[in-house]
Amino acid sequence: MTLPSNVSSSDFARALAEFEHALGKEWVFSSPEDIAPYTDSYSPFAVEPTLQLVSSAAVAPETVEQVQQVVRIANKYGIALYTFSTGRNLGYGGASPSQIGCVIVDLKRMNKVLEVNEEQAYVVVEPGLNFMELYRYFEEHDHPFMIATPEPGWGSPVGNALDHGISFVVGDNFATARGMEVVLANGEVLRTGMGALPDPHLWHSFPYGFGPYLNGLFSQSNFGIVTKMGFSLARKPEVQAQFTVSSGKSDDLKPMIATIQAMRNEGLLYLTSVSSPIRSPMGPPGKPMPEGSRRAIGLLARRDGGSASEWDELGREANLPVSVVTGSLRGPARIVEATLEYAKEQFAKIPGAQFHLDWSYKFPLDLETMVPELRPQFGVPSLWPFSSLAMGDTRHGMYFFSPVCQATADDLFALKQTIREVVLDHADEATRGPFLSWALCNSVYPKAFIFTFPIVITDDAATNKKNRDLFTKLVETCAAKGWGEYRGHIAFQSEVMDQYSHNNHVLRRFCETLKDAVDPNGILAPGKSGIWPKRMRDKKA
């Protein structure tokens, strides 16, 4: 049996007995078979078992009071806990802990919808509720709201938001947070914002309270366990539409991005994206490579990435656009129609840019007429993304390199070039494709593009080690030029935090000061986001 760090087998046995007394024996798991699901299905150490982040046991509380009891027992014995909502954050750690030997706190039993306020447009949920359950609840009760679901939709609204996850409905899901209930490391319950008032009827209507804004302290952190969270909601519109603007010229991408982002910043669009189909030579999994793919692969593998004139020529020969942007909008039909006309006028100022209405749907939706991959954009959770993954080699899955750049053509090209140089210098030819190709980048944040470059896990330990070294090199090189990761796999979060080094790592030192103050025994998710408690800090230096 794997033991928690610095805990004897006798103390651990006593702690398990106390967990069983608090939760019921059936909700404490310690046998190898029972804790096997609490591992990372996409572990970067899939064929290196001694390096895998494995837990010692798991507990599944059902109430806030039971979470408090778990925390107090853990404090008594110095047992590290690692909490998750549903454990479905594949590519970033899944259900695995931040440190070998943690006891998992599995919140899936806390899966209630606690309140829906249609007038104020908010919902309050427990952390174990997933997007699909919330969607079914809204549909069964005829609530007029869209679910801010990511792809895939099996995760938790609470867990997704706390890890800075995104959706194609509201973009930044954490930005919609409206009040939290948190169990602190000493077992006390904290309510943020207006929730601290005796009669907190404004708790989920107003984002702040009095004094410091605390919600952010509990995102991507290890300062508490969130047991309740409110979210503002997007109402179902009358019409939702998407348009595409394409051009055969590389040089058009700069004014196209500037135009689409200006509309986004004016509040006319809620989502934008950028792509270059001719620079995406591999095409969807399981389908033939597009015309001109071999020449495109050759250009992408060049040190300079190919000249604008070469890409323009190849685009003409292959009959594929070189520069593409999309814009998504919703609202009353008359407003959507007027916005589309305005978009046509703006893009008509770019000679050669072609405007195309991709789709327009009226609510209520007829899902039978909608292709499955579109459904998350309308707040309908789906597992559709796994269908394309299943066409590739996914025996051990993948993890992600997830940098952010400004939503400008200059910053986009600069990031792409930096990644190209790192990959050409440090990656095998078989690994380079996803990094050199132009995957679609979405502006779910109004002024930034985010990326998720997959690193495939193989059956060969040496290859996996080389790919982990590549990941580290990408993180370090991009961060040195100002492009940080916005989230990272649990196994590499200390490496990512290391890059945020301004003023002798004052960000991390400040977080460590908070950690030592609110969790002096260091029991909550040690190492999460590179924040280690004092008793473990020297060992990680």
N, C-alpha and C positions, 0 to 999 in steps of 0.2 A: 504493500500500500504506500502511495505517495503521501508524505506528511507535510503539513504547513511548515513554513520556515521557522526554525527555532522553537518548535512545539514538540514535546515528547509524545510518544505513543500513548502513554497513560493519560496525559492531559487531554489529548485529542479524543480518546475514548470517552472521557468524562464530558467533554464539550458536545460530542455527538449525542450522548444521552440527554443532555440538557436541551439541545435542539429538538430532539424527539418529544420531550415533555412539552415544549412550547408549541410545536407545530403539529404533532401527531407523527407516529413512527413512519406512516406511509409517505410522508412528505420530506423525509431525510434520506438521501441516497449516498451510499458509501461503497457498495460493491463495485468491482470492475465493470460488470455489465451495466449497472445503473448509471455510472458516471461516464461511460463511453460516449454518449451523445454530447457531453459537455467538452468537446474538442473542436478544433477548427477544421471543418471539412476542406478548407482551402489553405491548409497550413503550408507556409514556405519551406517547412522542414518535414514534408510528408514522408520521405523515405529516410529520415534521420531521427528516429524515435527519441534518442537521448536529448535532442535539442527542442522537442516539442513542448509547448506550454500546456501542461496537463493539470487538472484540478485534483484535490484530495477528497472532496465530497461536494454535495450540492444540497441546498435546502430550497423549498418552494413555499414561501409564506403567502397567505391569502388576504391579510389585513394589514393596515398600518401598524397596529399594535404588535402583530407578529414580527414585522420588520424591526420594530424597536427592540423586541426581545432578542432577535438574532444579533443585532448590533451590540447589545449589552453583554451577551454571552461571548461574542468574539473579543470584546474588550477585556473581559475577565481572563481569557486564556491567551491573548495576544495573537489571535488567528486572523490572517488576512482574508478579506472578502472581495469577491469580484461580482458585480451586479450587472445583469442585462435584462432588457424588456422581453424580447422574444428570441434573441440569439441568432438572428438571421442576417447579420451584417457581413455577408460573404464578401471576401476580398479585402476585408479590413480586420478580420479576427474572429468573426462568427461568435460561437459560444465559448471560446477558449479564454482563460484568465490572462491577466497582465503579468503574472508571476507564477512559476511552478509551485503547486501546493495550495493555491488559494481555495477557499470554499466558495462555490458558486452560489449566488443568491438569484434564483430564477423567479422572475416576477410574472410569468405567464398566467398564473391563477388570478392575478389582480387585473381582470380584463373587463371591467364594467364601464359603460357609458354613464356617467354620474349626472350630467345635466346637458340639455340642449336648450339654448335661448334663441328663439327665432327672431324676436324683435331686436336683440342686441347682436345677433349673428355670432355666437360663440358656442363652443362645446367644451365640456370638462370630462376628461377620461383618465382611467388608470393606465399604468405603463404596459401592462400585459396585453391590452387590446391591440389587435392588428388592423391594418387598413381595410382588409376584406370584411372583417366583422363590423367595423364602423360603417362601411358602405352598405352592408345589409341592413344595419340598424336604421340608417337614414332612409333607405328605400322602403322598409317595412312601416316606418312611421311617417312617410311622406314629407320628410324635411327638405326644404328647397335649397340644399347646399351641395357643393362639389367637395369630394375628398381630395386632399392635397397628397395624392399617392405618388411615390417614386416608382421606378421600374427595378425589380419586380415589386408587387404590392403585398408581400407576406409579412413585412416588418411592422414595427410599432410606430404610431405617430409620435409618441414620447421619445422613444429611443432614437428614431430618425432625426428629430429636431435637435436633441441634445448632442448628437454627433455632427451637427451642421449638415444634415442631409437636405436634399432638394426634391422638388416636384415640378411638373410641367403645368401646374395649376396656379401656384402662388410663388414659385421660385424658391426663395429662402424660407424653409419651413420654420426655422427657429425665430425668424422675425415676426411670426404670427403668435408667439407665446404670450399668453395673458394670465400670469399668476401661476405659482408653483407651490406645492406642499412638499417639504423635504425632511427626511429623517437624517439628522446630523450624526456624526460619529459617536457622540455621547448618548445617543438614543432620544434626544429631544426632537420635537417636531417644530419646524420653522415654516411659516407662510410668508411668501414674498409679496412686496407691493402692498396694495390695499387689503390683502388678506390678513395683514397684521392687526387690522381694526377689529373691535369686538363684534360688529355687525358688518361683515365684509361683502355687502351686496354689490360693490363696485369692483370686486377682486378681478373679475375676468372681463370687465368692460374697459378698464383704464390700465395702461401698461406699467405705470409707475406707482409709487407711494410717496413716502417722505424719506429723505436720506439717500444713501447709495442705492443704485440699481443692482440688485443681487442676482437676477435671473441668469445673467451671463456667467456668474461664478460656478454654476452647476452644469454648464455645457462643456463637453470634452474635458471634464475634470474629475477629481476624486475627493471632493469636499462634502458630499452628501449623497443620499439615495432619494431620487425624486419618486414620490408615490402618487402624485396627482398633478395634472397640468391642464390649463385652459388654453384654447386656441381660438383666434378669430377665424371666421369662415368666409369663403367666397360663395356668393349666391349663384345659382344656375342662371345664366343669361338667357336672353331671347335668341341670340345668334352667336355662334363662335366660328371664326374663319382663320385661314392661314393663306398667305401669299408668298410667292417666290420671285426673286429678281435674279436673273442670270446674265452673264456676259462671257464673251470669248476672249477677253483681255485680262491678263494678270494685273495690269496697272489700274483696272477699274475697281479692284477690291477695296482700295483705300477710300474712295468717295462713296462706295456702296455701304461700307461699314459705318462711315461717318453719318450717312443719311439714315440708316436703319436705327443707329443708336440715338440719334437726335430725336426720332419719333418715340423711342423707348423712354428717353429721359423726359419727354414732354407728357408721358403718361398715356400716349395713344396706343401703345403696344404693351402687352404683359410678358412677352417672351420673344427673343430673337435668336438666330443661329447663323453660323458661317460655315461654308464648306468649299472645297475645290474638287469636284468629281474627277477631273482628269488626274489630280494628284492622289486619288484613292484607287490605285490600280487593282487591288485584290478583289474588290467587290464583296457582296454578302457571302457568308459561309455556305458551301454546298452549291454555289452557282458558278458558271463559267466566268473566267476573267474577262473584263471588258476589252473592247478593241483598243489596241495601242498600249496594252498593259506592260509588255516587256520593255518598250522604250521608256515608258513612264517610270518603271522600276529602276532602269538605268540612270535616268535623270535624278531621281530621288537619292540614289546611292552616291552621286557625285558630291564632292566636297562643297560646291557652291549651290547644290540643290537644283541646278538647271536655271537658265536665264529666262526672263519673261518672254522673250521672243520665241524661244524653243517650246515653252509650254503653250503659247498661243498657237503656234503652228501645229503642235500635236493635238490640241483641242479641236482645231478645224478638221484635221484628218480623221480623228476618231468620232467627230460629231458629238463632243461632250463639252459642257461648259467648263470654263477655267475658274470663274469666280461666281459664287452663289451666296445670297443671303435670304433668310426667311423672316417673316414677321407674323406674329399671332395676335389676334384681337378678339374681343367679345363685348357684348353689351346689347342695348336696344338695336333693332334692325336698322333704323334710320341712322344711328350713330356709326354702326359698323360700315354701312354703305358709304357714308360721307368720309370716313377714315380711309377706306379703300381708294376712293377717288383722290383724296389728298396724297396718298402714297404714290399713286400713278403719276401725279403731277411732279412730285419731288424726284422720283427716279427717272422721269423723262428728261431731266436736266443732264443725265449721264448718257452721252451718245452711245448707242449700241446695247444699252441695258434693256432687257426684255422682262416685262411684268407678266406674271401668271397667277391667277387665283387657283390655289391647290384644292381647297375644299371650303364649304360653308355648310354648317349644320344648324338646324333649328331645334330648340328644346320644346317639348320633351324628346329625348333621343330614341331612335330606333336602332338598338345595338346590332340588330341582324344585318343592317345595311352598312355597318362600319367595320373596316378591317381591324383585326385585333390589336395591332401595334399602335393604333391611334387612340385606343380607349383611355390610357392613363392621362392623356391631355384633357380629357373630359371628366376627370375625377373618378374613373372606373378602374379599380385595381385589377391587375392581371399578372399572370406568370409567363406571359408570352415571350419575354426575352430569353427564357431558358430554351425555347425551341431552336433558336439560332445557335446558342452555345452547344446544344446537344449534337450539332452537326460537326463540331470540331473535336479535338482530343481534350476532353475535360475530366480525365480520370482523377486527377489531383487538383483540378481547378486552377485558380490564378489569384494574384493580388495586384494592387494598383499603385502606380505612380501618379499622383494627383496634384499637379501644379496649377497655379492661377496666373493669368496675365491680364493686363488692361484690355478693355474692349476696343482696341485700335488696331489697324493693320500693321503699323510699325512695331508695336509690342508683340503682336502675334507672330510676325515673320522672324523677329529677333529670338523669341523663345523657340520657335521651330528650328532655327539654325543652330542654336546652342545644343538642343537635344540631338540634332543630326550629328554634330561634331563629336559629342560624347559617345553616341552609339557606334559611329564609324570607327572610333578609336578603341572601344572597349567591349563591343558585342559581337558575337558570332553572326554570320550571315543569316542563319535560320531565325535569329531572335530580332533582327532589325526591323522587319516589316511593319509592325504596328506603330513603331516610333517614327519611321520615315514617312509613312502614309499620312494623308490628311484626314483624320477622323473628324466627324462633325463636332464642332464646339458650340455649346449652347451658352447664351447669356442669360442664365436664370437669375444672376445678380445684375442689376442695371448697368454697372460700369466695369464688369469683369467677365472674362471667359474662363471656364474651368474645364479641366481635361481629366480623363481617366485612362491612362495607358496601361494595358494589361501585361503582366509578366507571368507567363505560363509556367506551372510547376510540372516537372517531368519525373520519370522513374530513375533518373540518374543523379546521385548526390553531388557529383562534381559539377554537373551542369547547373543544378540549383544553386550551388555555392557561387558559381560565376555570375549567375543572374542576380543574386543578392548583392554581390559586389557592384554590379552594374547599377542596381537600384540606388545604392549608397552614393555612387559617383554622380548619378543624375540629380539626386537630392542636393548634394553639396555644390555642384557646379551651378545649378539653376538658382539656388538660394544666394550664392555669392553675387549673382547678377540681379537679385531682387525678386525672384519668382519663388515664393515659398509654397509648400504643400498646404492644402486647406484641411486635409485629413490623411490619416495613414494607418497602415496595418498595426495591430497592437504590438507585434514583435519588433517594430522599427520606430516606435514613437519617441524613444529617447534620442535616436539619431535625428529625427525631424526637429525635435525641440532644440537640439544642439545648434541648429542653423540660425535660430532666432537669438543672435549673440550680441546685439547692441549693448554697449556699456557693460561689458563683462557679464553678459547673460543676465541682465537685471530682471528681465521678464520671468525667467525660470526661478531666480532667487526670490523674487516677490511671491511667486506661487508657492515656493517651498516654505516661506515664512507663514503664509496663510495655512498651508498644510499642517505645519507644526502647531499652529494655534488651535485649529478646529479639530484636528485628528492627532493628538499627541502620541497615541500608541501606534499610529500608522496602519490602521486596519483596513481602510477603504481603498481598494484597487491600487496598491502600491505600484508606481511606475506608469500609471495611466497618463498619457500625454507627456511622458518624460518627467513627471512630478513624483519624486521619491520621498518617503518619510525619512526623518532624521536617522532612525535606527538602521536604515538600509542605504543611506546616501553614500557613505564612504566606500561601500562595496561596489557601487555602480560607477564610481569616479574613474 
